[in-house]
Amino acid sequence: MEGLEKAKPFLRKRLAEIVNLRNTPEIKLIADRDIAYGMHMSELIEAVSAHDREVEAMRDELEEQEALKDEETED
């Protein structure tokens, strides 16, 4: 952010050259925390999904073991 603050005069000058306005607006830089929050939420969702996949795999394994036991007892 500090680098962008230092570049504001240059950016404003370039904007004035490109847009061709009588008065060039002041540039105001605001940190966008929504991206970081969204990334954090994505990480949480992925962690929950990974846990769900692990639980499902364990459940499948238990069902297979129970099916094998049932087959052995039938014989």
C-alpha positions as CSV (number, residue, x, y, z in Angstrom):
1,M,0.0,0.0,0.0
2,E,2.9,2.3,0.8
3,G,4.2,2.0,-2.7
4,L,0.9,2.9,-4.2
5,E,0.7,5.9,-2.0
6,K,4.0,7.1,-3.3
7,A,2.9,6.5,-6.9
8,K,-0.3,8.5,-6.5
9,P,1.1,11.7,-8.1
10,F,2.4,9.8,-11.1
11,L,-0.9,7.9,-11.4
12,R,-2.9,11.1,-11.2
13,K,-0.8,12.7,-13.9
14,R,-1.2,9.7,-16.2
15,L,-4.9,9.6,-15.6
16,A,-5.1,13.3,-16.5
17,E,-3.3,12.6,-19.8
18,I,-5.5,9.7,-20.7
19,V,-9.0,10.9,-19.6
20,N,-8.6,14.6,-20.7
21,L,-10.6,16.2,-17.9
22,R,-10.4,19.8,-16.8
23,N,-9.8,18.8,-13.2
24,T,-8.3,15.4,-12.4
25,P,-10.0,13.7,-9.4
26,E,-7.9,13.0,-6.3
27,I,-6.9,9.4,-6.0
28,K,-8.0,7.8,-2.8
29,L,-6.6,4.3,-2.1
30,I,-8.7,2.0,0.2
31,A,-7.6,-1.5,1.2
32,D,-10.1,-4.0,0.1
33,R,-10.5,-6.4,3.0
34,D,-13.3,-8.4,1.3
35,I,-10.8,-10.4,-0.8
36,A,-8.9,-11.5,2.3
37,Y,-12.2,-12.4,4.0
38,G,-13.4,-14.3,1.0
39,M,-10.2,-16.2,0.8
40,H,-10.4,-17.1,4.5
41,M,-14.0,-18.3,4.0
42,S,-12.9,-20.4,1.0
43,E,-10.2,-22.0,3.2
44,L,-12.7,-22.8,5.9
45,I,-15.1,-24.3,3.4
46,E,-12.3,-26.4,1.9
47,A,-11.3,-27.6,5.4
48,V,-14.9,-28.7,6.1
49,S,-15.2,-30.4,2.7
50,A,-11.9,-32.2,3.3
51,H,-13.2,-33.4,6.7
52,D,-16.4,-34.5,5.1
53,R,-14.5,-36.5,2.5
54,E,-12.4,-38.2,5.2
55,V,-15.5,-39.1,7.2
56,E,-17.2,-40.5,4.1
57,A,-14.2,-42.6,3.3
58,M,-14.1,-44.0,6.8
59,R,-17.8,-44.7,6.6
60,D,-17.3,-46.5,3.3
61,E,-14.5,-48.5,4.8
62,L,-16.5,-49.6,7.8
63,E,-19.4,-50.6,5.5
64,E,-17.0,-52.7,3.4
65,Q,-15.6,-54.4,6.6
66,E,-19.2,-55.1,7.8
67,A,-20.1,-56.6,4.4
68,L,-17.0,-58.9,4.6
69,K,-18.0,-60.0,8.1
70,D,-21.5,-60.7,7.0
71,E,-20.2,-62.8,4.1
72,E,-17.9,-64.7,6.4
73,T,-20.7,-65.5,8.8
74,E,-22.9,-66.7,6.0
75,D,-20.4,-69.3,4.9
